[in-house]
Amino acid sequence: QVQVVESGGGLVQAGGSLRLSCAASGSIFSINHMGWYRQAPGKQRELVATFTSIGSTNYADSVKGRFTASRDIAKNTVYLQMNSLKPEDTAVYYCSYIDYRGEYWGQGTQVTVSS
């Protein structure tokens, strides 16, 4: 089994910054894919940033230039540095872990950007 836990969410004013963390633990397979997604009320879950074990990274157009994803492979942990936050960034942010066995999700962490 794999456990995925996000942390770092909270309330921030527009233009501010926030850093999210996600730690995967348990039976980790060396070849895997991790990433960040978000879901606003009444909307579909959308990609924020993903990257593989070889270091490739993909960002949603809406966050390019503002968000930066990074990974500490030794700690099985990924991060999401969010700058210049906008009210439309308000959502529950989820971390994913995927390997040959399947897909695992964290419980999510709430990010609220006030105007």
N, C-alpha and C positions, 0 to 999 in steps of 0.2 A: 504494500500500500504506500501511497504518496500523500503527504499532507502539505497543503499550500496555505500560507498565512500572510495576509497583507497588513500593513500598518502605515501610519503617517498621515492619514486623512484628517480633515478638520475644516474650520471656517477661516477664510482669508478674504481680504478686500480685493477688489479689482486692481490689477497691476502688480499684485504681490506674487510671492513664490511659495512653493511647497515641495517637499521631497517625500516620495513614497518608497517603501521597501516591501519586498516579497521574498520570503524564505520557503524553499521546498525542502522537505525532509522525508525520511523513510527509505524505501527501496528505490533509490535513484539509479537510473540507467545512464551510462556515459553519453549515449547519443540521444539527445532530446531537443525540444524546442520550447522556449518560454517567451512570454509576451504579456503586454498590457492591453486591456480592453476597458470600455466604459459603457454605462447604460443610464441614460437620463429617463425620468418618469415619462411613460407613454411612448418611448422610442425603442428601437431595436438596439441590441448590443453592437457596438462598433469597435473596430481596430483602433488602437492608439499607437502602439509601437511593438514590434516583435523582432526577435533575432535568434539565430541558431547557434549551435556550439562552435561553428567555424567563424563566427563573428559578424555575419551579415545582419543588417538592421533595416527595417522598413517602418516609415512613419505615415500616419494619416495626413492628408493635405492640410487639414484644419489645425494641426499642431506643429507642422514643420517650422523650424526656426525658433520655436518657443519651448518645446519639450526635448529632453535628452534622456535616452534610456542607456543604462549601463549594466554590466553583469560581473559579479565576482564568482567565477567558476568554482574555485576552491570551497566557497561557502554555500554554493547552490542558491545564491541570492541575486535578485535583480532589483534595480532601482529606477525610479522615474523622477527626474528633476523637472519641475514645471515652473516656468517663468512667465511673466506678463499674463497672468491669469485673467480670463474673461468670465462674465456671468454664464455664458453658454458652455463653459467647461464644467459647470455643476453637474455631477453625476456620481453614481457608485462606480468605483474603479476596481476592476477584477484582474487578478493575476492568473495566468494559465501555465500548465505544464503538460507537454505531450511527448510520449514515447511510443514504442511499438505496442505497448499494452493498452493504450488508450489516452483519454484526455482527463485532466484533473483541474479543478477550479478552487480558488479560495473563496472565503465568505464575502469578500468585498470590503472596501473602505470608503466612507462617504466623503466627498469633496464638495464644499459649498463655497461659491464665490459671490460675495455680496457686491452690489452696485451702489 
